[in-house]
């Protein structure tokens, strides 16, 4: 079950779509966690191994990575690799998405 932190009547449609995307991502057998934050680091929704405690760090890493490129149109993907798998983080407009995959 995914945790969704989007509230308010106007956001009901977005909430359902976000929850569906989180659940669909978790259907991949190698995925053990997914998290979506806003630009301020607020956790909008998460499943599995990624939770509220990760939201702030996940939201800021792509911003720092973007400063390493000279091309402002580049959209960097931050990959954190360890023995427990890989966390891939990418910013999309005002949202940041992280996916935790197990090593094969």
PyMOL commands that set and color helices and strands:
alter all, ss='L'
color gray80, all
select helices_A, chain A and resi 9-26+52-66
alter helices_A, ss='H'
color red, helices_A
select strands_A, chain A and resi 3-4+31-38+43-48+77-82+85-92+95-101
alter strands_A, ss='S'
color yellow, strands_A
deselect
rebuild
show_as cartoon
